[in-house]
């Protein structure tokens, strides 16, 4: 019995020591100490930032006056309710000018978490069973991040406030530190947490040009949310350890004259300096900048850090592999990182097509068919007649004539627009598709699917092959090797709701089902490599793909 007890105490001692080693303490320039936790390949600070100084020792102005706060155009910080007692638990609130200051507010070796850093965390959680329901699809992981104290309660199953004892399985210990509004008011303590990301929000809308993206969590939420606030708002800040940059490769768009385009997105620079970026390609898998053909792009990153590169010298009917790359430096180190691999077969027969509104669509040859690479987004039929736009849900559900609807949802931290049509528009004699093209029939979908290996495997070959700004996890077996470039734009239900953005793509066929009022559709899901076939009510709003006559 004594031996067993001794062994148990020794085991407990070992576990405690191991945890302390993993939870090393980091100090900021003020001397504040932060614990760390490693989740996947990322190491995060467990507490919100508390510093009153930039990394070079300059003070971050403490602003208590609400009138002064709302007019700020330089970095500032405060404590919630101007009460320094709140700092120990919740950290400080910073405006975005402080986050974006070149003097840097993060401790040495760390950086303010970018939107991409949060996205990497999200992908890891979904893929590794941190959703409260155990599924690897959907964004229901908020409980795993939230602290097990200080959140207001909630009756919503799986939400942060539903059962605090189930929270914080990751150890990130996210607390509801509230915010300071643009008017200088303090709100939402114990109900909401909001964290600046390090990127600029880019939009063509003038009233949002001064915004920046952030992460939100509420006691009622089952996942974190994405939004954008004006820069004078006061939010918390979380930091993550510097690491290699992470990037993704864009889908390939085939042009003529032996060329194509791809590119990528650097969605987390890891605290490193990006020297150059571009794409490299080869007829063999895993092309590199040292061994294969490449395009080098100058380092002129926009705020979304996307870039487009040319792929040249292609041979007709030959299959190529392409990867985005970025050359980076960190201290004395210079190295290269690569994005996911895209595969495509070049065919010079594919040409772009323009609809009656002037929208340009790229195309791809798959087997003997030529398909549009993008979903249709016309506002008019082929004869110039307008397709009625119906935003009202109640009206949508009762329609018996052609209609469309444009939905905008927050993908990453920029709004994405998706186009839905009911089947009455698909079947209208005035024709939805551009001249020389038509909405694909059920038979043509079948031909496509059989060419790609059958319904169990074709979906993966058609899906955009990354989860950054398209498919949510797990995006099963996605390669997009067909070049179809399927995106998960969801659908508009018969009662007018838009659902499943990020999880499903659904397309009408031009073929009516044998029983009214239904027609055939095809769908692809993030958690399956296949493509399904279903009969749907004609009032459903789906995407539309066209094939050449």
VOFIGU-813039 format. One record per residue (C-alpha): residue number from 1; residue in three letters; x negated, y negated, z. Coordinates in steps of 0.05 Angstrom, whole numbers, plus 5000, padded with zeros to 4 digits. Last residue first. Example, Ala and Ser with C-alpha at 12.3 -4.5 7.8 and 13.67 -1.06 7.14 Angstrom:
BEGIN
{2 'SER' {4727 5021 5143}}
{1 'ALA' {4754 5090 5156}}
END
This chain:
BEGIN
{549 'UNK' {5469 4499 3490}}
{548 'UNK' {5418 4481 3544}}
{547 'UNK' {5435 4499 3615}}
{546 'UNK' {5464 4454 3669}}
{545 'UNK' {5463 4458 3744}}
{544 'UNK' {5519 4431 3788}}
{543 'UNK' {5522 4420 3864}}
{542 'UNK' {5585 4439 3901}}
{541 'UNK' {5647 4404 3929}}
{540 'UNK' {5703 4452 3944}}
{539 'UNK' {5772 4432 3917}}
{538 'UNK' {5771 4490 3867}}
{537 'UNK' {5772 4542 3922}}
{536 'UNK' {5711 4588 3920}}
{535 'UNK' {5695 4656 3890}}
{534 'UNK' {5628 4679 3914}}
{533 'UNK' {5561 4703 3885}}
{532 'UNK' {5498 4707 3927}}
{531 'UNK' {5424 4696 3913}}
{530 'UNK' {5370 4735 3948}}
{529 'UNK' {5309 4719 3990}}
{528 'UNK' {5349 4706 4054}}
{527 'UNK' {5343 4660 4114}}
{526 'UNK' {5343 4594 4075}}
{525 'UNK' {5406 4612 4037}}
{524 'UNK' {5420 4612 3962}}
{523 'UNK' {5490 4605 3932}}
{522 'UNK' {5527 4619 3868}}
{521 'UNK' {5598 4599 3850}}
{520 'UNK' {5657 4630 3814}}
{519 'UNK' {5724 4595 3810}}
{518 'UNK' {5787 4597 3854}}
{517 'UNK' {5859 4569 3853}}
{516 'UNK' {5879 4617 3824}}
{515 'UNK' {5860 4691 3817}}
{514 'UNK' {5817 4714 3759}}
{513 'UNK' {5761 4668 3779}}
{512 'UNK' {5745 4609 3734}}
{511 'UNK' {5677 4606 3700}}
{510 'UNK' {5639 4541 3693}}
{509 'UNK' {5594 4561 3751}}
{508 'UNK' {5590 4517 3812}}
{507 'UNK' {5527 4513 3853}}
{506 'UNK' {5511 4522 3927}}
{505 'UNK' {5445 4510 3963}}
{504 'UNK' {5444 4529 4036}}
{503 'UNK' {5405 4514 4100}}
{502 'UNK' {5378 4443 4093}}
{501 'UNK' {5446 4412 4086}}
{500 'UNK' {5495 4465 4112}}
{499 'UNK' {5558 4422 4116}}
{498 'UNK' {5592 4361 4086}}
{497 'UNK' {5664 4355 4111}}
{496 'UNK' {5719 4339 4062}}
{495 'UNK' {5773 4389 4083}}
{494 'UNK' {5757 4435 4025}}
{493 'UNK' {5684 4435 4046}}
{492 'UNK' {5630 4392 4015}}
{491 'UNK' {5568 4433 4002}}
{490 'UNK' {5497 4444 4025}}
{489 'UNK' {5439 4408 3991}}
{488 'UNK' {5389 4463 4000}}
{487 'UNK' {5344 4453 3940}}
{486 'UNK' {5330 4500 3881}}
{485 'UNK' {5267 4483 3842}}
{484 'UNK' {5281 4527 3780}}
{483 'UNK' {5207 4533 3767}}
{482 'UNK' {5212 4609 3764}}
{481 'UNK' {5154 4615 3813}}
{480 'UNK' {5194 4577 3864}}
{479 'UNK' {5156 4617 3917}}
{478 'UNK' {5206 4623 3975}}
{477 'UNK' {5202 4691 4009}}
{476 'UNK' {5249 4670 4065}}
{475 'UNK' {5257 4595 4076}}
{474 'UNK' {5251 4607 4152}}
{473 'UNK' {5260 4550 4168}}
{472 'UNK' {5294 4490 4137}}
{471 'UNK' {5291 4480 4062}}
{470 'UNK' {5274 4413 4032}}
{469 'UNK' {5232 4357 4060}}
{468 'UNK' {5177 4395 4095}}
{467 'UNK' {5201 4466 4090}}
{466 'UNK' {5162 4488 4028}}
{465 'UNK' {5169 4532 3967}}
{464 'UNK' {5228 4501 3930}}
{463 'UNK' {5274 4561 3920}}
{462 'UNK' {5283 4597 3854}}
{461 'UNK' {5235 4656 3863}}
{460 'UNK' {5263 4666 3933}}
{459 'UNK' {5334 4668 3906}}
{458 'UNK' {5317 4720 3852}}
{457 'UNK' {5298 4775 3901}}
{456 'UNK' {5362 4810 3923}}
{455 'UNK' {5404 4786 3863}}
{454 'UNK' {5360 4819 3811}}
{453 'UNK' {5288 4814 3786}}
{452 'UNK' {5283 4743 3759}}
{451 'UNK' {5310 4763 3690}}
{450 'UNK' {5371 4793 3724}}
{449 'UNK' {5384 4728 3761}}
{448 'UNK' {5381 4685 3699}}
{447 'UNK' {5427 4731 3660}}
{446 'UNK' {5476 4732 3718}}
{445 'UNK' {5476 4656 3721}}
{444 'UNK' {5491 4655 3647}}
{443 'UNK' {5550 4702 3657}}
{442 'UNK' {5578 4658 3712}}
{441 'UNK' {5575 4599 3664}}
{440 'UNK' {5523 4544 3668}}
{439 'UNK' {5550 4473 3660}}
{438 'UNK' {5535 4452 3589}}
{437 'UNK' {5480 4419 3548}}
{436 'UNK' {5471 4390 3479}}
{435 'UNK' {5505 4326 3501}}
{434 'UNK' {5498 4313 3575}}
{433 'UNK' {5541 4356 3622}}
{432 'UNK' {5608 4338 3653}}
{431 'UNK' {5652 4350 3593}}
{430 'UNK' {5713 4309 3573}}
{429 'UNK' {5751 4375 3573}}
{428 'UNK' {5747 4375 3651}}
{427 'UNK' {5726 4443 3678}}
{426 'UNK' {5667 4419 3720}}
{425 'UNK' {5707 4359 3743}}
{424 'UNK' {5764 4403 3766}}
{423 'UNK' {5712 4447 3801}}
{422 'UNK' {5697 4393 3853}}
{421 'UNK' {5632 4356 3845}}
{420 'UNK' {5578 4342 3897}}
{419 'UNK' {5516 4298 3891}}
{418 'UNK' {5461 4293 3944}}
{417 'UNK' {5425 4230 3966}}
{416 'UNK' {5366 4233 4014}}
{415 'UNK' {5356 4182 4069}}
{414 'UNK' {5285 4175 4094}}
{413 'UNK' {5258 4198 4162}}
{412 'UNK' {5251 4272 4145}}
{411 'UNK' {5317 4285 4110}}
{410 'UNK' {5370 4238 4138}}
{409 'UNK' {5434 4249 4099}}
{408 'UNK' {5467 4213 4042}}
{407 'UNK' {5528 4243 4008}}
{406 'UNK' {5551 4225 3938}}
{405 'UNK' {5621 4251 3921}}
{404 'UNK' {5652 4271 3855}}
{403 'UNK' {5722 4281 3829}}
{402 'UNK' {5760 4317 3774}}
{401 'UNK' {5835 4329 3783}}
{400 'UNK' {5879 4368 3830}}
{399 'UNK' {5857 4335 3894}}
{398 'UNK' {5889 4350 3962}}
{397 'UNK' {5826 4362 4004}}
{396 'UNK' {5791 4301 3975}}
{395 'UNK' {5847 4254 3995}}
{394 'UNK' {5841 4274 4069}}
{393 'UNK' {5766 4270 4068}}
{392 'UNK' {5761 4200 4039}}
{391 'UNK' {5696 4191 4000}}
{390 'UNK' {5727 4204 3931}}
{389 'UNK' {5687 4179 3871}}
{388 'UNK' {5729 4188 3808}}
{387 'UNK' {5689 4211 3748}}
{386 'UNK' {5685 4153 3700}}
{385 'UNK' {5701 4161 3626}}
{384 'UNK' {5640 4152 3581}}
{383 'UNK' {5656 4208 3532}}
{382 'UNK' {5605 4256 3564}}
{381 'UNK' {5637 4247 3632}}
{380 'UNK' {5612 4194 3679}}
{379 'UNK' {5580 4185 3748}}
{378 'UNK' {5523 4233 3732}}
{377 'UNK' {5481 4266 3785}}
{376 'UNK' {5468 4337 3760}}
{375 'UNK' {5420 4381 3800}}
{374 'UNK' {5347 4380 3780}}
{373 'UNK' {5303 4429 3742}}
{372 'UNK' {5352 4433 3683}}
{371 'UNK' {5353 4502 3652}}
{370 'UNK' {5327 4530 3586}}
{369 'UNK' {5347 4603 3575}}
{368 'UNK' {5308 4657 3538}}
{367 'UNK' {5271 4681 3600}}
{366 'UNK' {5266 4620 3645}}
{365 'UNK' {5248 4557 3606}}
{364 'UNK' {5244 4495 3651}}
{363 'UNK' {5275 4426 3646}}
{362 'UNK' {5264 4356 3673}}
{361 'UNK' {5325 4311 3682}}
{360 'UNK' {5328 4236 3667}}
{359 'UNK' {5386 4195 3692}}
{358 'UNK' {5408 4143 3640}}
{357 'UNK' {5481 4142 3660}}
{356 'UNK' {5501 4182 3598}}
{355 'UNK' {5452 4237 3616}}
{354 'UNK' {5379 4241 3594}}
{353 'UNK' {5342 4306 3577}}
{352 'UNK' {5268 4324 3588}}
{351 'UNK' {5234 4375 3543}}
{350 'UNK' {5216 4448 3553}}
{349 'UNK' {5191 4484 3491}}
{348 'UNK' {5118 4476 3513}}
{347 'UNK' {5122 4532 3563}}
{346 'UNK' {5077 4536 3624}}
{345 'UNK' {5090 4591 3674}}
{344 'UNK' {5091 4569 3747}}
{343 'UNK' {5063 4586 3815}}
{342 'UNK' {5060 4540 3875}}
{341 'UNK' {5012 4551 3933}}
{340 'UNK' {5020 4518 4000}}
{339 'UNK' {4976 4458 4016}}
{338 'UNK' {4900 4457 4021}}
{337 'UNK' {4848 4427 4068}}
{336 'UNK' {4779 4400 4050}}
{335 'UNK' {4720 4380 4095}}
{334 'UNK' {4677 4322 4120}}
{333 'UNK' {4653 4324 4191}}
{332 'UNK' {4609 4269 4222}}
{331 'UNK' {4669 4237 4258}}
{330 'UNK' {4731 4265 4225}}
{329 'UNK' {4731 4260 4149}}
{328 'UNK' {4783 4285 4100}}
{327 'UNK' {4789 4314 4029}}
{326 'UNK' {4861 4331 4014}}
{325 'UNK' {4888 4387 3970}}
{324 'UNK' {4951 4405 3933}}
{323 'UNK' {4953 4476 3907}}
{322 'UNK' {4968 4505 3838}}
{321 'UNK' {4973 4574 3809}}
{320 'UNK' {4982 4584 3734}}
{319 'UNK' {5019 4632 3688}}
{318 'UNK' {5007 4629 3612}}
{317 'UNK' {5064 4622 3562}}
{316 'UNK' {5030 4563 3526}}
{315 'UNK' {4961 4544 3551}}
{314 'UNK' {4951 4486 3598}}
{313 'UNK' {4896 4434 3590}}
{312 'UNK' {4925 4386 3641}}
{311 'UNK' {4957 4384 3710}}
{310 'UNK' {4972 4312 3730}}
{309 'UNK' {4979 4288 3801}}
{308 'UNK' {5034 4258 3844}}
{307 'UNK' {5025 4232 3915}}
{306 'UNK' {5065 4227 3978}}
{305 'UNK' {5039 4195 4041}}
{304 'UNK' {5109 4170 4062}}
{303 'UNK' {5080 4102 4077}}
{302 'UNK' {5045 4098 4010}}
{301 'UNK' {4976 4128 4003}}
{300 'UNK' {4925 4096 3957}}
{299 'UNK' {4866 4142 3966}}
{298 'UNK' {4848 4151 3893}}
{297 'UNK' {4874 4215 3861}}
{296 'UNK' {4828 4272 3840}}
{295 'UNK' {4856 4323 3791}}
{294 'UNK' {4827 4393 3793}}
{293 'UNK' {4803 4451 3751}}
{292 'UNK' {4775 4509 3791}}
{291 'UNK' {4716 4533 3833}}
{290 'UNK' {4698 4478 3882}}
{289 'UNK' {4767 4444 3888}}
{288 'UNK' {4799 4511 3904}}
{287 'UNK' {4852 4555 3871}}
{286 'UNK' {4887 4606 3915}}
{285 'UNK' {4913 4656 3863}}
{284 'UNK' {4882 4662 3794}}
{283 'UNK' {4903 4626 3729}}
{282 'UNK' {4876 4563 3762}}
{281 'UNK' {4898 4497 3792}}
{280 'UNK' {4874 4440 3836}}
{279 'UNK' {4916 4382 3860}}
{278 'UNK' {4900 4313 3888}}
{277 'UNK' {4873 4279 3950}}
{276 'UNK' {4818 4233 3970}}
{275 'UNK' {4783 4206 4033}}
{274 'UNK' {4838 4217 4085}}
{273 'UNK' {4814 4194 4153}}
{272 'UNK' {4832 4242 4209}}
{271 'UNK' {4882 4235 4267}}
{270 'UNK' {4915 4300 4247}}
{269 'UNK' {4936 4271 4180}}
{268 'UNK' {5006 4301 4187}}
{267 'UNK' {5055 4299 4129}}
{266 'UNK' {5005 4294 4073}}
{265 'UNK' {5053 4303 4015}}
{264 'UNK' {5039 4336 3949}}
{263 'UNK' {5025 4332 3876}}
{262 'UNK' {5054 4368 3816}}
{261 'UNK' {5056 4348 3743}}
{260 'UNK' {5052 4387 3678}}
{259 'UNK' {5011 4382 3615}}
{258 'UNK' {4998 4420 3550}}
{257 'UNK' {5029 4367 3505}}
{256 'UNK' {5098 4373 3538}}
{255 'UNK' {5118 4366 3611}}
{254 'UNK' {5130 4419 3664}}
{253 'UNK' {5149 4396 3734}}
{252 'UNK' {5113 4435 3789}}
{251 'UNK' {5142 4434 3859}}
{250 'UNK' {5103 4393 3909}}
{249 'UNK' {5047 4422 3950}}
{248 'UNK' {5047 4411 4026}}
{247 'UNK' {4998 4379 4073}}
{246 'UNK' {4969 4386 4142}}
{245 'UNK' {4908 4347 4165}}
{244 'UNK' {4857 4381 4210}}
{243 'UNK' {4865 4367 4284}}
{242 'UNK' {4869 4310 4334}}
{241 'UNK' {4907 4328 4398}}
{240 'UNK' {4980 4305 4403}}
{239 'UNK' {5008 4242 4436}}
{238 'UNK' {5078 4226 4459}}
{237 'UNK' {5105 4154 4461}}
{236 'UNK' {5168 4126 4494}}
{235 'UNK' {5211 4073 4461}}
{234 'UNK' {5220 3998 4464}}
{233 'UNK' {5256 3966 4404}}
{232 'UNK' {5217 3908 4372}}
{231 'UNK' {5203 3951 4310}}
{230 'UNK' {5274 3962 4286}}
{229 'UNK' {5296 4033 4296}}
{228 'UNK' {5296 4094 4251}}
{227 'UNK' {5329 4162 4261}}
{226 'UNK' {5313 4235 4268}}
{225 'UNK' {5348 4280 4319}}
{224 'UNK' {5322 4333 4367}}
{223 'UNK' {5362 4396 4373}}
{222 'UNK' {5418 4424 4416}}
{221 'UNK' {5442 4355 4435}}
{220 'UNK' {5488 4333 4492}}
{219 'UNK' {5432 4311 4538}}
{218 'UNK' {5405 4270 4481}}
{217 'UNK' {5340 4275 4442}}
{216 'UNK' {5314 4225 4391}}
{215 'UNK' {5251 4224 4347}}
{214 'UNK' {5229 4160 4313}}
{213 'UNK' {5219 4127 4246}}
{212 'UNK' {5200 4053 4236}}
{211 'UNK' {5243 3995 4215}}
{210 'UNK' {5225 3927 4187}}
{209 'UNK' {5249 3943 4117}}
{208 'UNK' {5317 3964 4142}}
{207 'UNK' {5357 3902 4124}}
{206 'UNK' {5322 3897 4057}}
{205 'UNK' {5344 3967 4033}}
{204 'UNK' {5290 3994 3987}}
{203 'UNK' {5265 4038 4043}}
{202 'UNK' {5199 4058 4075}}
{201 'UNK' {5196 4073 4150}}
{200 'UNK' {5124 4064 4174}}
{199 'UNK' {5092 4124 4205}}
{198 'UNK' {5065 4135 4276}}
{197 'UNK' {5126 4166 4307}}
{196 'UNK' {5162 4130 4363}}
{195 'UNK' {5195 4172 4416}}
{194 'UNK' {5266 4169 4443}}
{193 'UNK' {5295 4202 4505}}
{192 'UNK' {5369 4201 4523}}
{191 'UNK' {5416 4212 4581}}
{190 'UNK' {5372 4206 4642}}
{189 'UNK' {5358 4132 4625}}
{188 'UNK' {5405 4111 4569}}
{187 'UNK' {5394 4036 4567}}
{186 'UNK' {5348 3977 4583}}
{185 'UNK' {5366 3911 4550}}
{184 'UNK' {5314 3870 4512}}
{183 'UNK' {5360 3851 4455}}
{182 'UNK' {5323 3898 4408}}
{181 'UNK' {5341 3953 4457}}
{180 'UNK' {5295 3982 4511}}
{179 'UNK' {5298 4057 4514}}
{178 'UNK' {5315 4117 4558}}
{177 'UNK' {5263 4159 4593}}
{176 'UNK' {5301 4225 4584}}
{175 'UNK' {5243 4274 4598}}
{174 'UNK' {5209 4323 4552}}
{173 'UNK' {5172 4376 4592}}
{172 'UNK' {5128 4405 4536}}
{171 'UNK' {5124 4471 4574}}
{170 'UNK' {5151 4511 4516}}
{169 'UNK' {5205 4546 4557}}
{168 'UNK' {5227 4478 4581}}
{167 'UNK' {5301 4488 4594}}
{166 'UNK' {5340 4549 4617}}
{165 'UNK' {5347 4524 4689}}
{164 'UNK' {5376 4459 4663}}
{163 'UNK' {5440 4494 4639}}
{162 'UNK' {5483 4452 4594}}
{161 'UNK' {5444 4387 4596}}
{160 'UNK' {5396 4403 4539}}
{159 'UNK' {5450 4433 4496}}
{158 'UNK' {5458 4507 4484}}
{157 'UNK' {5532 4508 4499}}
{156 'UNK' {5562 4438 4505}}
{155 'UNK' {5588 4424 4575}}
{154 'UNK' {5533 4373 4590}}
{153 'UNK' {5494 4351 4651}}
{152 'UNK' {5450 4289 4656}}
{151 'UNK' {5376 4304 4648}}
{150 'UNK' {5330 4292 4708}}
{149 'UNK' {5303 4362 4715}}
{148 'UNK' {5289 4425 4674}}
{147 'UNK' {5248 4385 4624}}
{146 'UNK' {5268 4388 4551}}
{145 'UNK' {5228 4424 4498}}
{144 'UNK' {5258 4494 4498}}
{143 'UNK' {5328 4465 4510}}
{142 'UNK' {5323 4426 4445}}
{141 'UNK' {5312 4489 4402}}
{140 'UNK' {5377 4491 4362}}
{139 'UNK' {5353 4470 4293}}
{138 'UNK' {5384 4523 4248}}
{137 'UNK' {5354 4589 4224}}
{136 'UNK' {5309 4635 4264}}
{135 'UNK' {5365 4657 4310}}
{134 'UNK' {5354 4668 4385}}
{133 'UNK' {5417 4629 4404}}
{132 'UNK' {5376 4579 4446}}
{131 'UNK' {5329 4568 4387}}
{130 'UNK' {5258 4583 4411}}
{129 'UNK' {5251 4647 4371}}
{128 'UNK' {5184 4639 4337}}
{127 'UNK' {5202 4613 4268}}
{126 'UNK' {5248 4559 4296}}
{125 'UNK' {5196 4535 4347}}
{124 'UNK' {5139 4535 4297}}
{123 'UNK' {5178 4496 4245}}
{122 'UNK' {5199 4444 4297}}
{121 'UNK' {5127 4434 4322}}
{120 'UNK' {5103 4423 4250}}
{119 'UNK' {5160 4374 4241}}
{118 'UNK' {5141 4336 4304}}
{117 'UNK' {5070 4330 4277}}
{116 'UNK' {5097 4308 4210}}
{115 'UNK' {5136 4252 4242}}
{114 'UNK' {5070 4230 4271}}
{113 'UNK' {5050 4241 4343}}
{112 'UNK' {5008 4183 4370}}
{111 'UNK' {4936 4206 4367}}
{110 'UNK' {4888 4246 4410}}
{109 'UNK' {4812 4254 4415}}
{108 'UNK' {4805 4190 4456}}
{107 'UNK' {4870 4171 4490}}
{106 'UNK' {4925 4140 4446}}
{105 'UNK' {4939 4065 4442}}
{104 'UNK' {4898 4051 4380}}
{103 'UNK' {4861 3986 4366}}
{102 'UNK' {4890 3989 4295}}
{101 'UNK' {4959 3971 4324}}
{100 'UNK' {5015 4014 4297}}
{99 'UNK' {5040 4040 4364}}
{98 'UNK' {5035 3971 4395}}
{97 'UNK' {5075 3940 4337}}
{96 'UNK' {5125 3997 4347}}
{95 'UNK' {5148 3970 4414}}
{94 'UNK' {5125 4009 4475}}
{93 'UNK' {5163 4038 4534}}
{92 'UNK' {5120 4065 4591}}
{91 'UNK' {5117 4133 4623}}
{90 'UNK' {5178 4170 4650}}
{89 'UNK' {5155 4198 4717}}
{88 'UNK' {5099 4153 4740}}
{87 'UNK' {5125 4094 4700}}
{86 'UNK' {5193 4090 4734}}
{85 'UNK' {5162 4061 4799}}
{84 'UNK' {5136 4003 4756}}
{83 'UNK' {5206 3974 4752}}
{82 'UNK' {5215 3927 4693}}
{81 'UNK' {5282 3962 4683}}
{80 'UNK' {5242 4017 4648}}
{79 'UNK' {5169 3997 4647}}
{78 'UNK' {5142 3950 4593}}
{77 'UNK' {5097 3948 4532}}
{76 'UNK' {5079 3900 4476}}
{75 'UNK' {5045 3898 4409}}
{74 'UNK' {5057 3839 4363}}
{73 'UNK' {5117 3814 4324}}
{72 'UNK' {5160 3801 4385}}
{71 'UNK' {5226 3762 4380}}
{70 'UNK' {5270 3811 4419}}
{69 'UNK' {5220 3817 4477}}
{68 'UNK' {5216 3742 4490}}
{67 'UNK' {5291 3738 4501}}
{66 'UNK' {5289 3800 4546}}
{65 'UNK' {5234 3774 4592}}
{64 'UNK' {5191 3830 4621}}
{63 'UNK' {5136 3832 4569}}
{62 'UNK' {5071 3868 4587}}
{61 'UNK' {5020 3852 4533}}
{60 'UNK' {4976 3912 4514}}
{59 'UNK' {4909 3893 4544}}
{58 'UNK' {4844 3901 4504}}
{57 'UNK' {4800 3958 4529}}
{56 'UNK' {4779 3987 4462}}
{55 'UNK' {4829 4044 4467}}
{54 'UNK' {4887 3996 4476}}
{53 'UNK' {4908 3980 4546}}
{52 'UNK' {4969 3986 4591}}
{51 'UNK' {4970 4062 4585}}
{50 'UNK' {5028 4105 4608}}
{49 'UNK' {5041 4153 4550}}
{48 'UNK' {5095 4205 4560}}
{47 'UNK' {5073 4268 4597}}
{46 'UNK' {5058 4339 4572}}
{45 'UNK' {5004 4315 4524}}
{44 'UNK' {5007 4361 4464}}
{43 'UNK' {4960 4414 4435}}
{42 'UNK' {4981 4441 4367}}
{41 'UNK' {4965 4509 4337}}
{40 'UNK' {5027 4543 4364}}
{39 'UNK' {5046 4505 4426}}
{38 'UNK' {4987 4486 4470}}
{37 'UNK' {5003 4446 4532}}
{36 'UNK' {4966 4387 4562}}
{35 'UNK' {4966 4351 4629}}
{34 'UNK' {4957 4276 4629}}
{33 'UNK' {4916 4233 4677}}
{32 'UNK' {4920 4158 4679}}
{31 'UNK' {4850 4128 4683}}
{30 'UNK' {4869 4062 4649}}
{29 'UNK' {4829 4083 4587}}
{28 'UNK' {4869 4147 4582}}
{27 'UNK' {4850 4211 4617}}
{26 'UNK' {4863 4283 4594}}
{25 'UNK' {4874 4341 4642}}
{24 'UNK' {4866 4414 4623}}
{23 'UNK' {4930 4456 4624}}
{22 'UNK' {4901 4517 4590}}
{21 'UNK' {4848 4524 4644}}
{20 'UNK' {4901 4513 4698}}
{19 'UNK' {4945 4568 4669}}
{18 'UNK' {4887 4618 4668}}
{17 'UNK' {4871 4602 4741}}
{16 'UNK' {4943 4614 4762}}
{15 'UNK' {4947 4680 4724}}
{14 'UNK' {4882 4705 4754}}
{13 'UNK' {4906 4689 4825}}
{12 'UNK' {4971 4726 4812}}
{11 'UNK' {4932 4787 4788}}
{10 'UNK' {4887 4785 4850}}
{9 'UNK' {4947 4780 4895}}
{8 'UNK' {4979 4840 4861}}
{7 'UNK' {4915 4881 4864}}
{6 'UNK' {4909 4867 4939}}
{5 'UNK' {4981 4887 4950}}
{4 'UNK' {4971 4952 4913}}
{3 'UNK' {4908 4968 4952}}
{2 'UNK' {4943 4952 5018}}
{1 'UNK' {5000 5000 5000}}
END
